[in-house]
Amino acid sequence: MPYILNMKHIAPLFLAAVLAIPAQAQDEIPPPSIWDLFTEMEQLAEDALPMMRGWMDRLAPQLEALGSSIGDLSQYEAPEVLPNGDIIIRKKLGPPSEGQTDL
């Protein structure tokens, strides 16, 4: 399953790149332009991409197994949080079959 880097993933990398730049005094070199920061952010994303692909390659089999054990999510009701903090996810009841009666 290929991993595609999109703007949702680039924005945190951009923020990290901006925050990593130390504050400079008035008499020093002016701060880099937004384009310089974008170029640095793009390089960070390219460097991080192989690591993220490795994670996805390791996670994909477990996610597929989880998905096959759960099946179609539309078969389940919305989660219900009990007063004690337990979370219950009930399976939806289908229409009664021919020999089944409601009590």
C-alpha positions as CSV (number, residue, x, y, z in Angstrom):
1,M,0.0,0.0,0.0
2,P,1.9,3.1,-1.1
3,Y,1.9,6.1,1.2
4,I,1.1,9.5,-0.4
5,L,2.4,12.6,1.2
6,N,-0.2,15.4,1.1
7,M,-0.7,18.9,2.6
8,K,-2.1,17.5,5.9
9,H,1.3,15.8,6.4
10,I,3.4,18.7,5.0
11,A,1.9,21.3,7.4
12,P,3.4,19.8,10.6
13,L,6.7,19.3,8.9
14,F,6.6,23.0,7.8
15,L,5.8,24.1,11.4
16,A,8.7,22.0,12.8
17,A,11.1,23.5,10.3
18,V,10.0,27.0,11.2
19,L,10.3,26.4,14.9
20,A,13.7,24.8,14.5
21,I,15.2,28.0,13.2
22,P,16.8,29.9,16.1
23,A,15.8,33.5,16.8
24,Q,18.4,35.9,15.4
25,A,19.6,39.3,16.6
26,Q,19.0,42.5,14.7
27,D,22.6,42.8,13.5
28,E,22.9,39.3,12.1
29,I,21.8,37.9,8.7
30,P,18.1,38.4,8.0
31,P,15.9,35.4,8.5
32,P,15.4,33.1,5.4
33,S,12.5,33.8,3.1
34,I,9.3,31.7,3.1
35,W,10.6,30.0,-0.1
36,D,13.8,29.0,1.7
37,L,11.8,27.6,4.5
38,F,9.5,25.7,2.1
39,T,12.6,24.3,0.4
40,E,13.9,23.1,3.7
41,M,10.5,21.6,4.6
42,E,10.4,19.8,1.3
43,Q,13.8,18.3,2.0
44,L,12.7,17.2,5.5
45,A,9.6,15.5,3.9
46,E,11.8,13.7,1.3
47,D,14.1,12.6,4.1
48,A,11.2,11.3,6.2
49,L,9.4,9.6,3.4
50,P,11.5,6.3,3.5
51,M,10.9,6.1,7.2
52,M,7.2,6.6,6.9
53,R,7.0,4.0,4.1
54,G,8.8,1.5,6.3
55,W,6.2,2.2,9.0
56,M,3.4,1.7,6.6
57,D,4.9,-1.5,5.2
58,R,5.1,-2.9,8.8
59,L,1.6,-1.6,9.7
60,A,-0.2,-2.7,6.6
61,P,-0.6,-6.4,7.4
62,Q,-1.9,-5.7,10.9
63,L,-4.4,-3.1,9.6
64,E,-5.6,-5.6,6.9
65,A,-6.0,-8.3,9.6
66,L,-7.9,-5.9,11.8
67,G,-10.1,-4.8,8.9
68,S,-10.9,-8.4,7.9
69,S,-11.8,-9.4,11.5
70,I,-14.1,-6.3,11.9
71,G,-15.7,-6.5,8.5
72,D,-18.0,-3.8,7.3
73,L,-18.2,-0.9,9.9
74,S,-21.8,-0.2,8.8
75,Q,-22.7,-3.4,10.7
76,Y,-22.0,-1.7,14.0
77,E,-23.8,1.0,16.1
78,A,-22.1,4.1,17.2
79,P,-19.8,3.6,20.2
80,E,-21.5,4.1,23.6
81,V,-19.5,5.3,26.7
82,L,-20.9,3.9,29.9
83,P,-20.7,5.9,33.2
84,N,-17.8,3.7,34.4
85,G,-15.8,4.6,31.3
86,D,-16.3,1.3,29.4
87,I,-16.9,1.7,25.7
88,I,-19.5,-0.6,24.0
89,I,-19.8,-1.0,20.3
90,R,-22.8,-3.1,19.5
91,K,-23.4,-4.9,16.3
92,K,-26.6,-3.8,14.5
93,L,-29.4,-6.3,14.5
94,G,-30.6,-7.3,11.1
95,P,-34.3,-7.8,10.2
96,P,-35.7,-10.9,11.9
97,S,-35.5,-14.0,9.8
98,E,-38.6,-16.1,8.9
99,G,-38.7,-18.4,11.9
100,Q,-37.6,-15.7,14.4
101,T,-40.1,-13.7,16.5
102,D,-39.7,-10.6,18.6
103,L,-40.2,-11.0,22.3
